[in-house]
């Protein structure tokens, strides 16, 4: 005998009990009995009801006939006689009364088994109902807890989805800023390359100008050296000229003195004195004589 608890969520299903009663020469029906139903006694030939499908024989062949055991046939006769109250007649028909006693014994044992099975089934059904009620209560409490947990999880999922949306918005904003910065960096890089090219060109021009200026400097240095040499030569010439000038001035002063002396003489004619006066009154001569008056 075996009990089975119904599935949750189907309260209209009652626990089922599988009953199998076996005897030495007969069987009870193998069925699933719902609580409150009666068991039915079936003949022993129904034990083959649960066997697989009969074998299909080929066309033209004869099906083998299985003979029924004589003891089994007489046992059913005895059981039917006991049920009808014809036990005395069955005692006369059975051989030595032994088979009749065996049949009554098996019949009584099957009836006792059926009664015991009914009592045990009722007890198990009541126990199962109490267990099912307790389990239903436990499952209700668990379902309420799980519902609360599900609500909390749904709230957390909503919060997480909101955070996810915020994160996606921030990420898109960051991507936009990143692209903008990348464009600005590209522009700066292009400007830098252009400035580098310009600087390189300026450097080339500057180097060229420096080279030109260095060449001019070298030329000017050479010219300065030549001018210094010529200046030195000219200085020497100036010194010589100055010496000559001083000598000539001294000679001129001496001549002027002679002229003044000649003027003061008495035997000099008036024409000659006039010429001497014109020479002495000449501005060029006076300019020369002015610094030299002290000498005179």
VENRA-V180441 format. One record per residue. RES is the residue in three letters. OMEGA is omega as a letter, one per 20 degrees, with the letter a starting at -180 (* if undefined). Layout:
res=RES omega=OMEGA
res=RES omega=OMEGA
This chain:
res=UNK omega=a
res=UNK omega=r
res=UNK omega=r
res=UNK omega=a
res=UNK omega=r
res=UNK omega=r
res=UNK omega=r
res=UNK omega=r
res=UNK omega=r
res=UNK omega=a
res=UNK omega=a
res=UNK omega=r
res=UNK omega=r
res=UNK omega=r
res=UNK omega=a
res=UNK omega=a
res=UNK omega=r
res=UNK omega=a
res=UNK omega=r
res=UNK omega=r
res=UNK omega=a
res=UNK omega=r
res=UNK omega=a
res=UNK omega=a
res=UNK omega=a
res=UNK omega=a
res=UNK omega=r
res=UNK omega=a
res=UNK omega=r
res=UNK omega=a
res=UNK omega=r
res=UNK omega=a
res=UNK omega=r
res=UNK omega=a
res=UNK omega=r
res=UNK omega=r
res=UNK omega=a
res=UNK omega=r
res=UNK omega=r
res=UNK omega=r
res=UNK omega=a
res=UNK omega=r
res=UNK omega=a
res=UNK omega=r
res=UNK omega=a
res=UNK omega=r
res=UNK omega=r
res=UNK omega=a
res=UNK omega=a
res=UNK omega=r
res=UNK omega=r
res=UNK omega=a
res=UNK omega=a
res=UNK omega=a
res=UNK omega=r
res=UNK omega=a
res=UNK omega=r
res=UNK omega=a
res=UNK omega=r
res=UNK omega=r
res=UNK omega=a
res=UNK omega=r
res=UNK omega=r
res=UNK omega=a
res=UNK omega=a
res=UNK omega=a
res=UNK omega=r
res=UNK omega=a
res=UNK omega=a
res=UNK omega=a
res=UNK omega=a
res=UNK omega=r
res=UNK omega=r
res=UNK omega=r
res=UNK omega=r
res=UNK omega=r
res=UNK omega=r
res=UNK omega=a
res=UNK omega=r
res=UNK omega=r
res=UNK omega=r
res=UNK omega=r
res=UNK omega=a
res=UNK omega=a
res=UNK omega=a
res=UNK omega=a
res=UNK omega=a
res=UNK omega=r
res=UNK omega=r
res=UNK omega=r
res=UNK omega=a
res=UNK omega=a
res=UNK omega=a
res=UNK omega=a
res=UNK omega=r
res=UNK omega=r
res=UNK omega=a
res=UNK omega=a
res=UNK omega=r
res=UNK omega=a
res=UNK omega=r
res=UNK omega=a
res=UNK omega=r
res=UNK omega=r
res=UNK omega=r
res=UNK omega=a
res=UNK omega=r
res=UNK omega=r
res=UNK omega=r
res=UNK omega=r
res=UNK omega=r
res=UNK omega=r
res=UNK omega=r
res=UNK omega=r
res=UNK omega=r
res=UNK omega=r
res=UNK omega=r
res=UNK omega=a
res=UNK omega=r
res=UNK omega=r
res=UNK omega=r
res=UNK omega=r
res=UNK omega=a
res=UNK omega=r
res=UNK omega=r
res=UNK omega=r
res=UNK omega=a
res=UNK omega=r
res=UNK omega=r
res=UNK omega=r
res=UNK omega=a
res=UNK omega=r
res=UNK omega=r
res=UNK omega=r
res=UNK omega=r
res=UNK omega=r
res=UNK omega=r
res=UNK omega=a
res=UNK omega=r
res=UNK omega=r
res=UNK omega=r
res=UNK omega=r
res=UNK omega=r
res=UNK omega=r
res=UNK omega=r
res=UNK omega=r
res=UNK omega=r
res=UNK omega=r
res=UNK omega=r
res=UNK omega=r
res=UNK omega=r
res=UNK omega=r
res=UNK omega=r
res=UNK omega=r
res=UNK omega=r
res=UNK omega=r
res=UNK omega=r
res=UNK omega=r
res=UNK omega=a
res=UNK omega=r
res=UNK omega=r
res=UNK omega=r
res=UNK omega=r
res=UNK omega=r
res=UNK omega=r
res=UNK omega=r
res=UNK omega=r
res=UNK omega=r
res=UNK omega=r
res=UNK omega=a
res=UNK omega=r
res=UNK omega=r
res=UNK omega=r
res=UNK omega=r
res=UNK omega=r
res=UNK omega=r
res=UNK omega=r
res=UNK omega=r
res=UNK omega=r
res=UNK omega=r
res=UNK omega=r
res=UNK omega=r
res=UNK omega=r
res=UNK omega=r
res=UNK omega=r
res=UNK omega=r
res=UNK omega=r
res=UNK omega=r
res=UNK omega=r
res=UNK omega=r
res=UNK omega=r
res=UNK omega=r
res=UNK omega=r
res=UNK omega=r
res=UNK omega=r
res=UNK omega=r
res=UNK omega=r
res=UNK omega=r
res=UNK omega=r
res=UNK omega=r
res=UNK omega=r
res=UNK omega=r
res=UNK omega=r
res=UNK omega=r
res=UNK omega=r
res=UNK omega=r
res=UNK omega=r
res=UNK omega=r
res=UNK omega=r
res=UNK omega=r
res=UNK omega=r
res=UNK omega=a
res=UNK omega=r
res=UNK omega=r
res=UNK omega=r
res=UNK omega=r
res=UNK omega=r
res=UNK omega=r
res=UNK omega=r
res=UNK omega=r
res=UNK omega=r
res=UNK omega=r
res=UNK omega=r
res=UNK omega=r
res=UNK omega=r
res=UNK omega=r
res=UNK omega=r
res=UNK omega=r
res=UNK omega=r
res=UNK omega=r
res=UNK omega=r
res=UNK omega=r
res=UNK omega=r
res=UNK omega=r
res=UNK omega=r
res=UNK omega=r
res=UNK omega=r
res=UNK omega=r
res=UNK omega=r
res=UNK omega=a
res=UNK omega=r
res=UNK omega=r
res=UNK omega=r
res=UNK omega=a
res=UNK omega=r
res=UNK omega=r
res=UNK omega=r
res=UNK omega=r
res=UNK omega=r
res=UNK omega=r
res=UNK omega=r
res=UNK omega=r
res=UNK omega=r
res=UNK omega=r
res=UNK omega=r
res=UNK omega=r
res=UNK omega=r
res=UNK omega=r
res=UNK omega=r
res=UNK omega=r
res=UNK omega=r
res=UNK omega=r
res=UNK omega=a
res=UNK omega=r
res=UNK omega=a
res=UNK omega=a
res=UNK omega=a
res=UNK omega=a
res=UNK omega=a
res=UNK omega=r
res=UNK omega=a
res=UNK omega=r
res=UNK omega=r
res=UNK omega=r
res=UNK omega=a
res=UNK omega=r
res=UNK omega=r
res=UNK omega=r
res=UNK omega=a
res=UNK omega=r
res=UNK omega=r
res=UNK omega=a
res=UNK omega=a
res=UNK omega=a
res=UNK omega=r
res=UNK omega=r
res=UNK omega=r
res=UNK omega=a
res=UNK omega=a
res=UNK omega=r
res=UNK omega=a
res=UNK omega=r
res=UNK omega=r
res=UNK omega=r
res=UNK omega=a
res=UNK omega=*
